[in-house]
Amino acid sequence: MDSTILLERLHRAGMRDVVTVEPVTGGLAALAGIATRRDAPPVFVKAFADAPAEGVFITEAHGLAALRERGGVATPEVILADRDLLVLSVLRPRPHDEHFWEQFAHALAGMHLSTTSPRFGWDHDNWLGRRRQINTWDDNGFAFFAQHRLLRWLGQPRVDAALDPGYRAALERLCDRLPDLLPDRPACLTHGDLWAQNILATPDGQPALIDPAVSYMWAEVDLAHVWSTAPPPEAQRFFDVYAELTALDSDWRARMPIVQLRQHLAVLAQFDDDWGAADQIRATLAPFRTPT
């Protein structure tokens, strides 16, 4: 069924040389596959079975371009992006070795260090999964993170069902205390959805990124996502090298649960199986349930 939908979308978009589509797994929100063509290399294709969120693939293509052109990191080539479909060049699975992760540490640190900005946000909204990511510019990173990355998930049915009023009040208290809990850091270009599944490799084995939700935000938004989503053992080299390159203080690991709240809330809001996100949220918010 997924293959049929993707094949029909490709033909409708004018790619009549596509012969077959082989489904691939790993993503959470969209259908995806590798399309074989008669007279051209295969391509990666992504679509939604039902009506997509407005502009989701266009903004994803813009995000890939920003990572490549502003951030200097490798991304797949965008072959087609329209209302119904995203078609990209094919990347390789990442290799299972420490050298790859060390290369990725250099690439991500280079992007974060070279793209600092006095403002937080982006010049348009984009998408995190199938939910709009609000990117209204703000000079205050704490206010931006609180309003557009944490509190914006309150009122979502799955979030309110999983978090009782005490936990929702605790989230508001945590937001009030963000300047005491997190360091005051500049914004930089961030991928915004940097779990391990979105880290692949180019044909020659260099680190490459897919599925961005870009904005100018704290670099630790990206770091927390890699840290908190079960990276493989060989990825420890990434954290050591990234910390050295960016002069991270020794307390960075203790901050990861707070920074990662944004992603846990997004997962909880969008999926019936939250993969433990609700438990992680409650554990992080527990110290803030009682007013101080």
Backbone bond lengths (Angstrom), bond angles and torsions (degrees), N, CA, C in turn:
res aa  C-N    CA-C-N  psi(-1)  N-CA   C-N-CA  omega(-1)  CA-C   N-CA-C  phi
1 M - - - 1.462 - - 1.530 111.30 -
2 D 1.372 116.62 -47.44 1.457 119.88 179.17 1.521 110.93 -60.81
3 S 1.340 116.43 -41.84 1.460 120.50 180.00 1.519 111.36 -62.08
4 T 1.322 116.79 -40.19 1.463 120.75 -179.68 1.520 111.04 -64.02
5 I 1.328 116.65 -44.25 1.466 120.30 179.11 1.514 110.78 -61.01
6 L 1.327 116.83 -46.87 1.463 120.15 -178.54 1.523 111.62 -65.35
7 L 1.326 117.37 -40.53 1.464 120.62 178.89 1.526 110.55 -63.73
8 E 1.327 117.33 -43.83 1.467 120.59 178.98 1.529 111.19 -62.13
9 R 1.338 116.97 -41.41 1.466 120.41 179.82 1.530 110.87 -64.37
10 L 1.322 117.04 -42.01 1.468 120.76 179.36 1.529 110.87 -63.22
11 H 1.322 117.37 -46.12 1.467 120.33 178.95 1.528 110.94 -63.08
12 R 1.332 116.77 -40.78 1.457 120.79 179.06 1.531 111.13 -63.22
13 A 1.327 116.41 -31.67 1.472 120.93 -179.97 1.522 112.42 -81.86
14 G 1.338 117.92 -0.08 1.457 120.99 176.63 1.514 114.92 100.64
15 M 1.321 118.12 -0.40 1.461 120.91 179.28 1.528 108.35 -90.02
16 R 1.342 114.80 72.49 1.458 120.83 -174.06 1.517 113.10 -76.91
17 D 1.352 117.41 -10.11 1.460 119.79 -179.69 1.524 112.49 -83.70
18 V 1.348 118.19 -1.20 1.458 120.61 177.15 1.524 109.41 -73.37
19 V 1.342 115.59 127.43 1.456 121.13 -176.44 1.523 111.03 -98.05
20 T 1.313 116.55 -48.98 1.459 121.30 -178.79 1.525 109.53 -140.54
21 V 1.332 114.43 160.56 1.466 121.28 174.16 1.523 107.53 -130.66
22 E 1.324 115.57 124.60 1.459 121.84 177.73 1.514 108.83 -101.02
23 P 1.349 118.87 117.38 1.472 120.07 -178.03 1.524 111.58 -61.04
24 V 1.328 115.62 147.68 1.458 121.89 171.93 1.517 108.23 -124.91
25 T 1.310 115.95 153.71 1.453 121.70 -179.31 1.515 109.83 -112.87
26 G 1.316 115.92 169.81 1.457 121.08 177.23 1.506 112.90 127.89
27 G 1.339 117.86 -37.74 1.449 121.05 176.94 1.520 110.85 -77.07
28 L 1.331 115.82 163.24 1.456 120.36 -176.43 1.525 113.46 -108.78
29 A 1.336 117.70 -25.73 1.458 119.20 -169.96 1.519 114.21 -109.56
30 A 1.332 118.23 -31.18 1.460 121.16 -169.44 1.523 111.63 -119.16
31 L 1.341 115.53 162.95 1.457 122.10 167.47 1.525 107.85 -78.01
32 A 1.329 117.00 146.48 1.460 119.86 -178.96 1.520 110.01 -149.62
33 G 1.333 116.16 152.70 1.451 120.46 178.94 1.516 112.04 -166.09
34 I 1.323 115.22 168.80 1.463 122.68 173.46 1.524 107.38 -104.79
35 A 1.330 115.66 121.46 1.470 121.84 -176.58 1.524 109.94 -98.30
36 T 1.329 116.03 126.13 1.459 122.38 174.88 1.523 109.38 -89.53
37 R 1.346 116.26 134.27 1.469 121.77 -177.45 1.528 109.79 -118.20
38 R 1.330 116.68 155.63 1.457 120.93 -177.48 1.529 112.33 -68.64
39 D 1.313 116.85 -47.52 1.460 120.41 -169.59 1.521 112.96 -125.42
40 A 1.317 117.21 26.04 1.460 121.02 -177.70 1.525 108.77 -153.41
41 P 1.337 117.48 163.40 1.468 119.73 178.33 1.522 111.16 -63.75
42 P 1.321 116.95 157.99 1.477 120.05 176.83 1.524 110.38 -64.77
43 V 1.326 114.99 159.47 1.462 121.11 179.64 1.515 109.01 -133.34
44 F 1.328 115.18 158.28 1.454 122.32 173.03 1.521 108.12 -93.39
45 V 1.321 117.64 136.67 1.459 121.37 -178.03 1.529 109.49 -130.98
46 K 1.315 114.93 143.04 1.466 121.10 -179.81 1.518 109.06 -138.05
47 A 1.328 115.63 141.11 1.465 121.74 177.96 1.525 107.87 -157.97
48 F 1.325 115.59 170.36 1.461 121.66 172.30 1.519 108.79 -106.15
49 A 1.339 115.74 145.61 1.460 119.08 179.78 1.519 111.13 -66.24
50 D 1.345 116.61 -35.92 1.455 120.67 179.33 1.530 108.95 -106.93
51 A 1.304 116.67 -167.47 1.456 120.29 -177.85 1.522 110.33 -62.53
52 P 1.342 118.21 126.07 1.466 119.73 -179.49 1.517 111.91 -75.42
53 A 1.322 115.11 159.58 1.453 119.49 171.89 1.526 108.60 -62.53
54 E 1.321 116.28 144.15 1.460 120.82 -173.32 1.527 111.40 -60.83
55 G 1.336 115.89 122.45 1.453 120.85 174.93 1.504 115.23 76.39
56 V 1.338 119.43 11.21 1.449 120.63 -173.01 1.526 112.39 -62.35
57 F 1.338 117.43 -41.19 1.458 119.28 -177.61 1.527 112.19 -79.60
58 I 1.317 116.79 -31.10 1.467 120.04 176.00 1.527 109.80 -64.58
59 T 1.328 116.94 -46.37 1.467 118.85 -179.48 1.525 111.48 -69.12
60 E 1.323 117.54 -31.28 1.467 119.21 175.45 1.521 110.63 -64.42
61 A 1.326 116.68 -42.15 1.471 120.19 176.88 1.517 111.02 -62.33
62 H 1.336 117.34 -40.84 1.467 120.79 176.68 1.523 110.64 -62.00
63 G 1.328 116.49 -39.55 1.454 120.00 178.98 1.516 112.50 -64.78
64 L 1.320 116.93 -41.49 1.460 120.23 176.33 1.521 110.99 -61.07
65 A 1.324 116.53 -41.71 1.469 120.08 178.46 1.521 110.83 -63.63
66 A 1.327 117.82 -40.01 1.462 120.83 179.64 1.525 111.03 -64.12
67 L 1.321 117.18 -44.06 1.461 119.99 178.44 1.524 111.06 -59.72
68 R 1.313 116.21 -40.80 1.464 121.22 -177.11 1.524 111.69 -75.23
69 E 1.342 116.42 -48.84 1.458 120.17 -171.79 1.527 113.05 -82.99
70 R 1.325 117.28 -39.05 1.466 119.82 179.28 1.518 111.72 -90.77
71 G 1.338 115.88 -38.83 1.461 119.56 -173.64 1.507 115.17 -93.29
72 G 1.336 117.34 -15.45 1.446 120.24 177.44 1.514 115.29 73.08
73 V 1.341 117.94 17.47 1.462 120.21 178.22 1.525 109.31 -100.70
74 A 1.319 115.79 155.34 1.459 120.67 -179.64 1.521 110.49 -76.08
75 T 1.318 115.78 141.34 1.457 123.57 174.88 1.521 107.87 -140.93
76 P 1.320 119.23 164.27 1.459 119.64 174.12 1.529 110.92 -68.64
77 E 1.315 115.57 154.11 1.466 120.95 173.82 1.525 109.41 -72.02
78 V 1.323 116.29 134.59 1.460 120.95 176.15 1.519 108.45 -85.59
79 I 1.314 116.98 115.12 1.467 122.35 -179.54 1.517 110.96 -93.00
80 L 1.322 116.87 -36.13 1.457 121.58 179.57 1.524 108.83 -156.04
81 A 1.310 115.95 134.26 1.472 121.00 173.62 1.517 107.66 -142.31
82 D 1.319 116.68 117.69 1.455 120.25 177.26 1.526 108.56 -141.53
83 R 1.304 116.29 -165.45 1.469 120.37 -175.10 1.520 112.54 -61.47
84 D 1.333 117.64 -34.70 1.453 121.49 -170.35 1.521 115.12 -108.33
85 L 1.331 118.11 -6.97 1.454 118.63 -162.99 1.520 111.21 -155.46
86 L 1.332 115.78 145.10 1.462 122.21 169.42 1.527 107.62 -128.96
87 V 1.329 116.14 126.51 1.461 122.03 -179.52 1.521 108.13 -122.50
88 L 1.333 116.02 127.00 1.456 122.36 -174.90 1.524 110.24 -130.52
89 S 1.336 116.31 159.09 1.451 120.22 169.26 1.526 109.51 -65.01
90 V 1.308 115.58 156.12 1.463 120.90 -174.47 1.528 110.17 -85.86
91 L 1.316 116.07 130.68 1.459 122.30 173.53 1.528 110.07 -101.03
92 R 1.326 115.36 171.97 1.464 121.83 177.96 1.526 109.93 -101.48
93 P 1.339 117.51 155.27 1.468 118.77 168.07 1.525 109.32 -60.26
94 R 1.322 117.33 148.76 1.462 119.13 179.38 1.525 109.75 -71.07
95 P 1.339 116.87 145.61 1.467 119.61 177.56 1.524 111.58 -71.90
96 H 1.312 116.25 157.45 1.460 121.47 -177.23 1.531 109.44 -98.05
97 D 1.328 116.48 69.43 1.457 118.80 179.08 1.520 110.45 -149.70
98 E 1.321 115.55 157.47 1.453 121.75 -177.24 1.522 112.16 -66.52
99 H 1.330 117.25 -32.59 1.466 119.74 -177.75 1.515 110.82 -61.15
100 F 1.329 117.65 -40.64 1.460 120.22 178.34 1.519 110.07 -59.59
101 W 1.331 117.70 -45.77 1.459 120.71 -178.11 1.523 111.83 -67.89
102 E 1.330 116.89 -31.65 1.461 119.01 174.80 1.527 109.99 -66.14
103 Q 1.327 117.02 -42.13 1.467 120.36 175.06 1.528 111.00 -59.20
104 F 1.327 115.87 -41.54 1.457 118.92 -179.77 1.520 111.34 -65.74
105 A 1.330 117.69 -37.59 1.465 120.79 176.60 1.526 110.71 -58.62
106 H 1.324 117.12 -43.46 1.468 120.71 178.52 1.530 110.32 -64.58
107 A 1.338 117.33 -41.95 1.466 120.18 -178.58 1.516 111.57 -66.08
108 L 1.336 117.53 -45.82 1.462 120.12 -177.24 1.524 111.07 -70.44
109 A 1.323 117.01 -42.48 1.467 119.70 177.54 1.526 110.34 -62.11
110 G 1.325 116.70 -40.57 1.465 119.51 177.92 1.510 112.19 -60.66
111 M 1.331 117.22 -42.42 1.460 120.33 177.83 1.515 111.02 -63.82
112 H 1.316 117.27 -47.64 1.462 120.58 -177.22 1.535 111.79 -64.20
113 L 1.312 117.42 -40.10 1.463 120.81 -176.17 1.522 113.07 -76.44
114 S 1.316 117.53 -25.09 1.472 120.97 -173.62 1.524 113.85 -98.06
115 T 1.333 117.52 -1.03 1.475 119.13 -173.65 1.522 111.85 -126.20
116 T 1.321 118.43 30.42 1.462 120.02 -178.03 1.526 111.06 -63.73
117 S 1.328 114.77 149.06 1.459 121.88 -175.50 1.522 109.25 -141.12
118 P 1.336 118.14 145.99 1.464 119.74 176.10 1.523 113.19 -76.33
119 R 1.336 117.27 -11.28 1.464 120.28 -177.32 1.521 110.58 -121.75
120 F 1.326 113.85 154.35 1.459 122.17 178.95 1.530 108.50 -107.58
121 G 1.328 116.20 135.12 1.461 120.43 179.20 1.509 111.34 134.41
122 W 1.327 115.31 -152.60 1.465 121.75 -179.31 1.519 106.42 -160.58
123 D 1.332 116.71 165.13 1.464 118.26 -175.69 1.520 113.56 -80.17
124 H 1.319 117.84 -0.93 1.470 121.67 169.72 1.520 108.37 -158.15
125 D 1.315 116.25 160.92 1.457 120.49 173.18 1.522 109.54 -71.39
126 N 1.320 116.27 156.04 1.464 120.40 173.92 1.524 108.43 -140.15
127 W 1.324 118.52 -152.21 1.458 119.84 -168.92 1.514 111.02 -133.99
128 L 1.312 116.20 139.57 1.456 123.83 170.90 1.517 105.61 -115.70
129 G 1.324 116.31 104.04 1.456 118.96 -168.63 1.519 109.06 64.98
130 R 1.338 116.12 -122.73 1.459 120.29 178.88 1.520 111.88 -112.18
131 R 1.310 116.90 21.08 1.456 120.89 176.36 1.526 109.37 -115.60
132 R 1.321 114.95 140.70 1.461 119.83 -179.72 1.529 110.28 -65.58
133 Q 1.317 115.70 135.08 1.456 122.01 172.89 1.521 107.95 -100.17
134 I 1.319 116.25 114.45 1.457 122.12 -177.83 1.524 109.16 -79.89
135 N 1.324 117.23 127.30 1.458 121.99 -173.85 1.523 112.84 -124.68
136 T 1.321 117.84 27.15 1.463 121.15 179.99 1.523 110.11 -55.90
137 W 1.330 116.27 129.43 1.463 121.41 -175.00 1.529 111.83 -59.45
138 D 1.334 115.62 143.04 1.461 121.59 177.47 1.527 107.78 -151.21
139 D 1.327 116.86 138.59 1.461 120.79 177.33 1.524 112.61 -78.97
140 N 1.319 117.05 -14.49 1.464 122.17 -175.00 1.526 109.28 -108.10
141 G 1.329 116.84 112.48 1.456 120.20 -177.91 1.509 113.67 -65.88
142 F 1.330 117.37 -35.34 1.470 120.03 179.33 1.522 110.68 -65.90
143 A 1.333 116.64 -43.91 1.468 120.49 178.66 1.524 110.62 -65.28
144 F 1.329 116.68 -41.36 1.461 120.54 179.87 1.523 110.75 -62.70
145 F 1.337 116.08 -48.12 1.463 120.10 -178.20 1.531 110.82 -63.90
146 A 1.313 116.64 -41.96 1.461 120.51 -179.92 1.528 111.32 -63.12
147 Q 1.331 116.20 -50.79 1.462 120.67 -172.03 1.519 112.78 -75.40
148 H 1.346 116.85 -46.07 1.464 120.56 -169.27 1.526 114.52 -102.19
149 R 1.338 117.29 -8.17 1.463 119.20 -179.49 1.526 113.27 -120.32
150 L 1.342 118.46 -20.69 1.464 120.65 -179.70 1.527 112.26 -117.31
151 L 1.325 116.99 -65.53 1.466 119.95 -174.45 1.524 112.84 -64.40
152 R 1.325 117.69 -22.29 1.460 119.20 -178.53 1.535 112.32 -63.22
153 W 1.341 117.79 -16.86 1.457 119.93 -179.91 1.520 113.05 -86.28
154 L 1.325 117.98 -14.72 1.461 119.52 175.05 1.531 108.77 -65.85
155 G 1.316 115.75 140.11 1.457 120.28 -175.40 1.511 113.30 97.04
156 Q 1.340 117.49 -15.79 1.457 119.88 173.58 1.526 108.32 -72.04
157 P 1.330 119.00 133.53 1.473 120.80 -172.07 1.525 114.26 -54.50
158 R 1.333 118.19 -45.91 1.465 119.41 -178.23 1.528 111.50 -67.31
159 V 1.324 116.82 -35.17 1.462 120.39 179.35 1.521 110.40 -67.47
160 D 1.323 116.98 -47.75 1.464 119.96 -179.33 1.525 111.84 -65.85
161 A 1.332 116.78 -30.57 1.460 119.54 178.01 1.525 111.60 -70.73
162 A 1.336 117.02 -33.41 1.461 121.51 -175.95 1.526 112.89 -86.85
163 L 1.330 117.03 -25.68 1.459 121.40 -175.78 1.522 109.04 -115.83
164 D 1.317 116.78 116.31 1.455 119.78 179.77 1.528 109.69 -71.65
165 P 1.341 118.03 171.69 1.467 119.64 -177.18 1.527 113.72 -55.42
166 G 1.347 117.07 -31.38 1.454 119.38 178.95 1.515 112.19 -65.27
167 Y 1.321 117.33 -39.44 1.459 120.49 178.26 1.526 110.98 -73.05
168 R 1.327 117.18 -35.94 1.464 118.70 178.39 1.527 110.36 -66.13
169 A 1.327 116.96 -38.60 1.466 120.07 175.08 1.527 110.67 -66.68
170 A 1.333 116.33 -35.22 1.464 119.85 178.31 1.527 110.88 -63.91
171 L 1.331 117.06 -37.59 1.464 119.77 177.16 1.527 110.65 -62.58
172 E 1.318 117.00 -40.90 1.461 119.98 178.21 1.532 110.84 -64.80
173 R 1.343 117.09 -38.56 1.471 119.56 177.85 1.528 110.64 -66.33
174 L 1.325 116.32 -41.91 1.462 119.20 177.42 1.528 110.79 -59.22
175 C 1.329 116.35 -42.52 1.464 119.80 179.24 1.529 111.43 -61.79
176 D 1.312 116.79 -38.87 1.461 120.29 177.82 1.524 111.86 -63.37
177 R 1.329 116.62 -28.21 1.458 121.30 -175.28 1.532 113.50 -99.63
178 L 1.321 117.90 4.99 1.465 120.03 -176.96 1.529 113.67 -51.34
179 P 1.349 120.19 -40.71 1.474 118.33 179.45 1.524 113.54 -61.65
180 D 1.338 117.41 -23.04 1.465 120.74 177.18 1.522 112.40 -88.44
181 L 1.326 116.62 -19.73 1.457 121.13 -172.83 1.520 113.57 -98.22
182 L 1.328 117.31 -26.97 1.453 121.93 -175.95 1.529 109.92 -126.49
183 P 1.314 118.19 149.22 1.464 119.89 178.50 1.524 111.15 -71.28
184 D 1.315 115.38 154.20 1.462 121.30 178.22 1.525 107.83 -84.63
185 R 1.325 116.68 101.87 1.465 122.79 -175.52 1.526 109.74 -119.11
186 P 1.321 117.33 154.48 1.462 119.53 176.98 1.527 111.56 -72.44
187 A 1.307 115.09 163.32 1.458 120.40 172.62 1.525 109.55 -78.83
188 C 1.318 115.22 156.28 1.462 121.40 171.88 1.525 107.38 -151.64
189 L 1.312 116.24 169.66 1.458 119.93 177.21 1.523 109.09 -66.06
190 T 1.325 116.41 125.73 1.461 121.82 178.03 1.520 110.34 -122.55
191 H 1.326 115.44 147.43 1.459 121.35 174.93 1.519 110.01 -65.22
192 G 1.334 117.16 -47.35 1.453 121.35 172.43 1.513 116.86 93.02
193 D 1.351 117.89 -13.13 1.475 120.12 178.56 1.529 108.22 -147.92
194 L 1.332 115.53 52.04 1.457 121.59 -163.99 1.530 112.44 -92.30
195 W 1.323 116.04 59.84 1.455 118.16 170.76 1.522 108.93 -85.41
196 A 1.352 116.39 166.16 1.455 120.88 -169.84 1.524 112.98 -58.76
197 Q 1.340 118.29 -31.04 1.462 121.11 -179.15 1.530 112.07 -64.78
198 N 1.326 117.62 -19.99 1.462 120.91 -178.76 1.518 113.14 -95.29
199 I 1.326 116.99 9.41 1.462 122.59 176.17 1.517 107.62 -110.88
200 L 1.336 116.45 109.99 1.460 122.83 -178.85 1.522 108.99 -122.10
201 A 1.326 116.87 -162.07 1.461 121.31 -178.62 1.524 110.20 -136.17
202 T 1.324 115.68 147.70 1.452 121.79 173.41 1.532 109.45 -71.60
203 P 1.335 118.17 168.88 1.467 119.25 178.00 1.527 113.92 -55.46
204 D 1.351 117.92 -28.02 1.463 119.51 178.53 1.524 113.03 -96.10
205 G 1.344 117.28 11.15 1.447 120.80 170.78 1.507 116.75 92.92
206 Q 1.348 118.76 7.36 1.460 120.84 178.66 1.531 110.55 -82.54
207 P 1.331 118.50 150.13 1.462 119.97 178.11 1.527 111.82 -60.78
208 A 1.313 116.13 139.98 1.463 122.58 179.51 1.524 108.51 -142.04
209 L 1.331 115.81 150.10 1.465 121.12 -175.05 1.516 111.34 -118.72
210 I 1.333 115.76 147.39 1.461 122.98 176.88 1.528 108.60 -131.40
211 D 1.330 116.15 173.20 1.470 125.09 171.14 1.526 114.42 51.48
212 P 1.327 118.93 54.48 1.468 119.08 -178.33 1.526 113.16 -80.46
213 A 1.328 114.22 158.27 1.467 123.57 167.22 1.533 105.25 -131.72
214 V 1.321 115.86 68.83 1.457 121.16 -165.62 1.517 112.80 -69.80
215 S 1.323 114.49 151.80 1.454 123.42 167.79 1.519 106.98 -168.17
216 Y 1.332 114.82 167.14 1.457 119.60 168.62 1.523 107.06 -85.85
217 M 1.325 115.17 114.56 1.461 121.55 -173.33 1.516 107.00 -150.90
218 W 1.319 117.56 179.26 1.459 120.30 175.12 1.518 110.82 -62.94
219 A 1.336 116.19 140.04 1.463 120.69 177.58 1.527 111.57 -58.90
220 E 1.331 117.13 -30.38 1.457 119.86 -176.26 1.521 113.18 -68.78
221 V 1.338 118.22 -12.34 1.466 120.18 171.64 1.525 109.55 -61.54
222 D 1.323 117.27 -43.21 1.464 120.43 177.04 1.521 111.55 -71.16
223 L 1.317 116.81 -44.13 1.461 120.48 -179.34 1.524 110.87 -59.47
224 A 1.333 117.10 -44.66 1.463 120.91 -178.07 1.515 111.56 -62.71
225 H 1.316 116.42 -35.22 1.461 118.95 -178.18 1.520 111.05 -67.53
226 V 1.345 117.14 -43.59 1.462 119.35 176.74 1.527 109.89 -64.24
227 W 1.325 116.63 -44.39 1.462 122.01 -177.21 1.524 112.15 -61.67
228 S 1.313 117.53 -36.80 1.463 122.10 -168.53 1.514 114.28 -95.83
229 T 1.321 119.09 -0.25 1.471 120.10 -174.48 1.520 111.41 -118.70
230 A 1.332 115.99 48.08 1.467 123.47 171.62 1.524 113.10 51.13
231 P 1.344 118.36 58.28 1.459 118.72 176.17 1.518 110.71 -65.85
232 P 1.323 118.76 153.40 1.464 120.51 -178.05 1.526 110.85 -68.61
233 P 1.324 118.01 163.06 1.470 121.09 -177.03 1.525 113.66 -55.83
234 E 1.320 117.27 -37.25 1.464 119.40 -178.51 1.522 113.17 -67.61
235 A 1.348 117.35 -12.46 1.466 120.76 179.62 1.521 112.53 -75.08
236 Q 1.333 118.90 -9.94 1.467 119.63 178.26 1.526 110.54 -56.66
237 R 1.314 116.65 -33.06 1.464 120.47 178.21 1.519 110.65 -61.41
238 F 1.330 117.20 -35.37 1.469 121.03 177.63 1.522 110.63 -58.20
239 F 1.326 117.61 -49.15 1.463 120.77 -175.73 1.523 111.33 -65.30
240 D 1.327 117.13 -40.10 1.459 119.94 179.25 1.523 111.31 -63.34
241 V 1.318 116.80 -46.34 1.467 120.76 -177.26 1.525 110.63 -70.47
242 Y 1.344 117.24 -43.17 1.470 120.05 179.54 1.522 110.43 -60.27
243 A 1.328 117.69 -43.89 1.464 120.92 179.98 1.520 111.18 -61.63
244 E 1.328 116.63 -39.21 1.464 119.99 179.16 1.530 111.16 -68.69
245 L 1.315 117.06 -44.10 1.468 120.68 -177.02 1.518 112.59 -66.36
246 T 1.317 116.88 -33.59 1.469 121.12 -175.78 1.525 113.13 -102.85
247 A 1.336 116.83 4.93 1.466 122.15 178.48 1.531 111.77 55.55
248 L 1.337 115.97 44.63 1.459 120.38 177.44 1.522 110.52 -65.23
249 D 1.320 116.18 141.08 1.455 120.00 175.73 1.518 110.08 -74.45
250 S 1.322 115.98 167.07 1.460 120.98 -173.76 1.525 113.53 -71.46
251 D 1.333 118.45 -10.86 1.462 121.47 -177.29 1.526 113.57 -93.63
252 W 1.322 117.99 7.44 1.462 118.85 -171.71 1.529 112.40 -62.21
253 R 1.329 117.98 -35.86 1.471 119.85 -178.33 1.529 111.53 -63.29
254 A 1.331 116.82 -35.26 1.468 120.32 -178.98 1.520 111.87 -67.30
255 R 1.324 117.59 -23.40 1.469 120.79 -179.08 1.523 113.09 -83.97
256 M 1.314 117.62 -16.75 1.465 120.42 -171.53 1.534 113.56 -57.55
257 P 1.339 120.95 -42.04 1.469 118.47 179.69 1.524 113.51 -60.90
258 I 1.326 118.15 -35.67 1.466 120.40 179.79 1.517 110.27 -70.69
259 V 1.319 116.97 -45.78 1.466 120.00 -179.47 1.529 110.71 -64.46
260 Q 1.337 116.14 -36.87 1.455 120.06 -177.06 1.522 112.97 -77.38
261 L 1.326 118.80 -7.17 1.463 120.84 175.50 1.523 111.48 -51.98
262 R 1.303 116.13 -38.95 1.468 119.99 -179.15 1.521 111.40 -56.69
263 Q 1.324 116.81 -45.92 1.458 119.11 -177.63 1.515 111.77 -73.71
264 H 1.330 116.97 -38.42 1.468 119.22 177.39 1.527 110.80 -61.30
265 L 1.324 117.38 -40.96 1.463 120.44 178.40 1.525 111.05 -64.69
266 A 1.338 116.93 -39.50 1.465 120.27 179.33 1.524 111.11 -64.39
267 V 1.329 117.14 -41.78 1.462 120.78 177.93 1.526 110.37 -64.74
268 L 1.318 116.54 -46.28 1.465 120.72 179.32 1.520 111.27 -58.52
269 A 1.319 117.59 -39.58 1.460 121.57 -177.51 1.517 112.91 -68.52
270 Q 1.350 117.90 -26.59 1.460 119.72 -167.90 1.519 115.76 -107.86
271 F 1.328 118.35 -18.19 1.461 118.91 -170.22 1.519 111.11 -130.57
272 D 1.332 115.40 140.84 1.461 120.23 177.84 1.526 110.92 -65.16
273 D 1.336 116.88 -41.51 1.462 121.58 172.99 1.522 106.75 -92.62
274 D 1.333 116.13 111.99 1.470 118.33 -174.31 1.523 112.81 -95.55
275 W 1.360 117.79 5.26 1.456 122.25 175.67 1.534 112.28 53.60
276 G 1.325 116.25 37.52 1.456 121.27 177.50 1.508 115.33 84.90
277 A 1.340 118.47 5.24 1.468 120.70 -176.69 1.524 111.71 -61.60
278 A 1.331 117.35 -42.72 1.473 119.43 -178.42 1.523 111.12 -61.14
279 D 1.333 117.54 -41.05 1.464 120.29 178.65 1.525 110.82 -64.52
280 Q 1.319 116.91 -40.31 1.464 120.65 178.76 1.526 110.79 -64.09
281 I 1.316 116.01 -41.76 1.471 120.32 179.48 1.525 110.02 -62.48
282 R 1.327 116.14 -48.53 1.467 119.76 -178.11 1.527 111.06 -61.77
283 A 1.334 117.33 -39.48 1.464 120.32 179.31 1.528 111.35 -63.80
284 T 1.324 116.92 -40.89 1.460 120.74 -179.41 1.525 111.58 -70.57
285 L 1.333 116.66 -35.00 1.460 120.52 -177.31 1.519 113.59 -84.74
286 A 1.323 118.28 -15.12 1.468 120.90 -174.29 1.529 113.85 -52.86
287 P 1.344 119.79 -42.34 1.470 118.26 179.88 1.518 114.48 -66.54
288 F 1.336 116.78 -12.74 1.476 119.96 -176.31 1.530 112.10 -104.64
289 R 1.320 118.00 7.25 1.466 119.71 -178.46 1.523 111.88 -70.99
290 T 1.315 117.63 -27.23 1.460 121.31 -179.63 1.520 109.86 -103.07
291 P 1.331 118.21 125.37 1.473 119.15 178.76 1.524 110.95 -59.50
292 T 1.331 114.40 144.26 1.463 119.14 177.40 1.520 110.95 -115.99
